């Protein structure tokens, strides 16, 4: 048997930076994630989003690429106990409904990742939740001011640790990298709202533009810092390539928003929304990966896992892009050629964003290869 599930999440200011929503099952009242059977004519991630709305009362952006799967045994009314494979799709929560279809039958609660993992029964699901933005990797990425501790935890020599002390104390490369990615995350969220809400379009476009301006300020600061710093944490060309690819991501979001504003386009195809969901999730994965660069040697394995996920999502976006263009041509090519041209341009803008996010992943991979 096969099922689909949603892992609803939201970001916050906690140490982990993320929380997930669990609901109680109707029978045993144990904590689970919203799940159900696949639906005919409905894509797997869209079905997972519907389950999240019905069982947990949340709506948002379901990523078309699953983060993994887990197994559990389901007891049927006839007494049989069958193994079920469940594909899990991350869902970035936008709205938490005060009332929902199964509100009388279930409780819902936000948990930290560690709490959520401890409260579910299935070992595979426990591991999936922990891997979503693992606390231990964030802890490993934290900076230390003790030279001996740095050498012990990272495997760097005492001499290299001493060299690290020569880096400027007030302005830090890693802080700038993380701030740069934060503009991408915020831009992706604004892009998602632009594609989902008919109201406030001008505000969403304006926010994307503002985030792009913030990113420009950050990349200028990085480039100035590269020029005036004697020792850099990575090769100078690696730093400039990394921030350049991050900047391309937010620049292309601005280009997509500008095209939507220029053509006053609002008739978004489902494939467009699916690519946007991939952009949202890819940005979140980047925000998890970036702090791990503070300790590349210790976090190399996890960084490779995250960049692999980004590359996989970009490949999925390519498939959706091709399918969306084909459907758009079939629907509008003969009767509304200008409508098809506009749709093709917007599809291409979105596809370029996913390409740029993959470029960031490749730059991170290059740093891992060189330093881990």
N, C-alpha and C positions, 0 to 999 in steps of 0.2 A: 504494500500500500504506500501511496505517496501523498504528502500533504504540503501545504505552504504555510509560512508563519511570518509575522512581522516582529521586528525588534524596535519598538518605539524608543527614541532617545531625544535628549535635548542637552545642550551645552550649558554650563553654569560656571560659577567662580570657585567651585570646590577644588580640593587638591587634585582630584582625578580629572576635573574639567568636563565631566559628562555624567548624566544619569539616565537610567533606563526605566521603563514603565512595565510592571508586571500586573497581571490580573489573577484572581482566584478562579480555579476550575469550578464548574457547577456541581460536580459530584463530591469530590474529596475536599474541596476548598483549599487545595494546595496552590502555591504560586506557580504560574506558567506564563508563557508569552501568547499573545493572540494567534490562533492558528485555525486552519480548517482545510477542507478539501479543495482541490483545484476546480475551477469553474470553466465549463465549455464556452469558448468564444472570448474568454477574458485572460489576459496575460497573467503569468504567475505573480509578478510583483503588484499588479493592480488588484488581484484577488487577495493578496496579503494585506493591502491597504484597506480593502473593504472589511476584512476580518478585524483589523485594528479599530475601525470605526464602530462596528457592531459590538465587539466584545469589550473594548477599552474606552470607547468614546473619544478617540483622538483622530485627527486628520492631519495630513502632511504630505511629504514627498517620499515615496517609496523608491529606493534605488533598484533599477532593473537587474543589477548583478547581485546575486546572493553572496553573503559573507561566508557561507558554509552550510552544513546540514548536521542534523543530529538524529538519533534513533530512540524510539521508545516503544513499549508494548501497549497496545490499545485493547482493552477488554470489550468484546462485543456483547450485544444482548443475548446471543445464543450461547454464551459462555466461552467462546474462543478468545484467545489472546494473541493478536497478530502484531508482527513487527511493522512499524511505520517509519518511513524515511521522510524527514521534514526539511525542506529548503527554507532558510531564514534570510529575509530581506530587511536591511536596515531602513527605518522610516524616520525621517527628520520631522518631528512633531511641530506643526504650525499652530493648531488650535486644540484646546482641551474642552470638550463639550460638557456643559453642566448636566445634561441628560442624554442617555443613549439607549439603544435597543435592549441591551442586556444589563442595564444598570441595576435592576431589581435582583439579578441572579449572581452578580459578580462584584467584588471589591477591586479597586485599583490603587496602586501606590508606586511612587517614584523611589527608586533605590540607587545607591551608589553601585558601581560595577561589582565591587567586592561583596556587598550585601546581596545583590541580585544573584550572583553566582552561588552564594551560600544557601539561598532560599529555594533554588530549583533542584529537582531530584535527578534529572538526567545528566550523567557525567559529560556527555558530548556537548550538551547545551551549556553546561557550566564552563567548559573550556572555551566555547565560542564567545560567551559573554566576557570572560576574562581577557580574551585576545582582542576584543573590540577596541579598547584603548587601555592596555594593561598598565595597572598602577606601578608594578615593579619596574617597568621600563621608564616611566616618568621619574620614578625615584632614582633610577640609575643615571638619568640624564641631568639630575640636579648638579649645579656647580658646587665645588668645594674650595674653600680657601686654604685648606691644610695641604701642604706640599706632599707630605708622606701619604695621606689618604688618597690624594690624586694618583700618585704613582701606584699604590696598591690596588685601587679599584679599576683603573683604566689600563694598567699594564705599561704605562709610559715610563720612561726612565726618569730618574731624579733630575737629570740635566734638562730634559724637555719640559718637565714641570716648572723648573726655574725659568726657562725661556718664556713659558706662558705668563709669568709674572710681568713680563715686559709689555704685554698688551695693555692698551689704555684702560684705566679703571672706570672712567665715567661713561664712555660709550663702548658698547660691547657688540661685536659682530653677531653673536648668537641672538642677542635681544633684537637686533635689527632684522635678522632673518625671520624670527618669529612674528615680529610686528608686520613684516611684509606679507607673510602668509595670512595673518589675521585680516588684512585688507581683502585678500582673495576670498576668504570664508564669508566675510560680510558682503562682498560683491555678489557671491553666488546666492546667498540668502535673498538679497534684493532682487536678483534675476528670477529666482523662484517665485517671489511674490508678484513680479511683473507678469509672469506667465500664468499665474493662477487667479489674480484678482482683476476685475474690470475697473474697480475704483482705485484711486490713488496712483494711477499709472505715472503721472508726472513726478510724483514724489519718489517712486521706485527708480525711475530713470535718473533723477537728480542724485539720489543716494549712490547709485553706481558711479556716476561722474565724480562725486566727492571722494569715494573710496579710491578711484583711479588717481586723483590728485594726491591723496595721502600716500599712495604707493610711489608716486613720482618723487615726493619729498624723501621717502625712505631710501629709494635706490640712489638718489643723489648723495645722501649721507654715507651710504655704504661705499660708493665710489671715491668720495673724499677720504674716507677712513682707510681704504686700501692704499691710496697714494701717500698718506702721511704716517702709516704704520710700518715700522721696520720689520716686525715678525707678525705674520698672519696665521690663523689656525689652520688654513688650508692654502694650497697653491693659489696665487692671485687670479690666475685665469679661471680656476674652478669657482672661486667666489663670484667673479663677474659673470660667468656663465650661469651660475645658480640664480643670482638675483635677476639676471636678464630674462630667464625663462619664467620666473615668478611674475615679473612685470608684464611679460607678454600675456599671461593668463588674464590679469585684470584689464589690460588694454583691450583684449578681444571681447571681454564682457561689455566694456563700454561701447565697442563697435557694434555688438549685437543690439544693445539697447538703443543706440543711435539709429540703426536701421529700422527698428520697430517704431521709433518716434517719427522718423522721416516718412514712412509709408502709412503711419497711423494704423498699424496692423494689430488685430486682436483676435483673429480667427485661428487660434493656435491648434495645430494638429496634435494628436496624442503622441506621435513619435517625437515631436518637438519637446513636449513635456517630459517624456522619458529621458531624453538626452539631458535636459536640465536637471532631472533627478540624479543622473550620473555625475553631473558637474558638482552638485551639492555634496554628494557623498565623497567624490574625489577630493574636494576641498577639505572636508573633515579629516580624511586620511592624511592629507598633507600637514594639517595642523597637529596631528599626532606625531608624524614623522620628524618634524622640524626640531623639536627640543632634543630628540635623540642624537642629533649631530654634535651636541656638547660632549658626548663620549662615544665617538664612532667605534672605537675598538671594542667597547663593552656592548654596544647596541647593534653591531653589524648585522646579526641574524634577523633581529626584529625589523630593522630598516629594509632589509632585502624582502621580507615578507610583505611589508607595506608597499614597496615599489612594485612588486609583482601584482599586488591587488590593483594598483593604479593602471598598470599596463593592461591587465585583463579588462578593466572597465573601459579603457579607451578602445579596445578591440570590439567590445559590445556596442559602444557608441557608433563605431563605423558601420556595424550591421544595421543598427536602427536608422542611421543616416541614409543608407542605401534603400532600405525598405520604405522610409518616409518619402524620399524623392520619387520612388516608383509609384506610390499611392497618390502623391500630389499630381504627378503627370497624368495618371489615369483619370483622376477626377477633374483636372482643370486644363490639361495640356491642349485639348482640342477646342474647348468652349470658352476658356478664360486664360489665354496665354500669359497676360500680364500678371494675373493672380498666381500662376505657376512660377513665373520668374521671381516674384517677391518671395514666395515660399522657399524657392531654391536658395535665394540669398540668405534668408534667415537660417535655414538648415545648415548652410555652409559656415555661417558665423559660429553656430553652436558646435559644429564638428571641429572647427579650428581651436575652440576653447579646450576641448578634450585633448586635442593634439598637444597644446601648450602645457597642459597639466601632466601629460605623459613625458614631455620634455623635462619638466622639473624632476619627475621620478628618475629619469635617465641621468640627470646631473647628480642627484643624490647617490645613485648606484655607482657612478664614477668615483665619488668621494669615498664611498665605502670600500671599493676595490683598492684605491690608493692608500687608505689609512687603516683599514681593518685587517 
